[in-house]
Amino acid sequence: MDLFDRLSDLRTIAQSPQLNSRLEILLTDFLLCARAGSSSADIEGIGARLAINSNYHDADDIDWSVMTHPGSIIWAALLGSVIRQPENSKCFALGAYAGYRTSATSAQFFGLAHRKKWHVTTTAGTLAATSAACAYRNLSSSMHKSALENAAANMGGIAMADRRTGAAIFNRAAATSLGELAATSDQPSAANIWEGERGLKELFSIAGEDSRTYDGISTTSLRLFPYSGFIQSQVLAITQLAQKLSGDLVSIELGLHPITIDLLNGSVGGSYWNFKDGAASAWQIKDVTQCVDAKEEVLEKISAKAIDIPISGAQVTLTTTNGADSIRIETAPGNDFGAPQEKIWREAKWMRLAGKDYLEAEKFAKALMNNQADRTMISALKEFLLA
């Protein structure tokens, strides 16, 4: 079955209390990221504005399995839709399921060669925004498929959009806007878009080998700590070792994925994009929910080498005047939503972003995901996000 046939058939979506609970948390996180990044920028489209705002602090969600940030586009498209068309709010949850499914399934289908050349958050995200908006509008399968074809024929976002400079933020807004447009334009779509020298597979280096369908919700994680997503495991490991080992620091030896070492070398984007600054901060503050400026005397004791480890992982050996110990973390924290420690970290992040207002965000998310948001609540939500 064609990819778009599968993704436009909403009858095959299996909702569950467990996935609903995860979506509530993912939505709450988005609402707080978007509120914290709110600006007075004169951007007409609500969805595009929310997509930009949600990534302002580089804290939006991440699917490590395909290296995408799905929520910053899916939720932006859905919230833009519900604010404009509150009468369809009972389709909000279905839109969320459809969006995350399309994001993960498309990204897996596109494959690694595609991700090396294209910003997959944008390409798969464009299709995800389209599916979310189509499901929210309760479009037929044929209309949904046509919208996906129109979006696919116009999607873009090359990998040169450096996240360290903020260039990838615009990509999120573009993907959101294109997805919403595709769902509302009702224009004829391009035919036979996959094969041939002018087809999507050739132009976008799409492998098309993975024909499985992914829910996208279970693989999406939160970025919990005020550090780049690439070093979440690193700062956690250093913090745990720093709390365990007394004495003065002698050295911190890091084992990281080669991409992390290359990308976070401090040459672009300042200290946030420098793994050594992150390591020094973790040692100095000894609290993974906080970040401080690195001290030179700590920086000079940090070394790193590329090792065979997942990109979200880290291996750390910390030596003090009283001893040494090591920790290897293969997968960044942020995916186990039910873990007591992750709940503590999650609430610390939300407090950092919005103070006690995070409780309001939780209420909005619960009502939306249970299809219980009325016009009054939606109006309050718009004020919460865009005032």
Salt bridges, closest charged atoms under 4 A:
ASP5 OD1 - LYS145 NZ 3.01
ASP9 OD1 - ARG11 NE 2.90
GLU24 OE1 - LYS366 NZ 3.97
ASP29 OD1 - LYS349 NZ 2.90
ASP58 OD1 - ARG223 NH1 3.15
ASP60 OD2 - ARG172 NE 3.17
ASP60 OD1 - ARG223 NH2 2.54
GLU87 OE1 - ARG375 NH2 3.85
ASP162 OD2 - ARG164 NH2 2.84
GLU180 OE2 - ARG84 NH2 3.03
GLU195 OE2 - LYS201 NZ 3.10
ASP210 OD2 - ARG212 NH2 3.04
ASP325 OD2 - LYS244 NZ 2.47
GLU330 OE2 - ARG328 NE 2.58
ASP357 OD2 - ARG35 NH2 2.69
GLU360 OE2 - LYS363 NZ 3.54
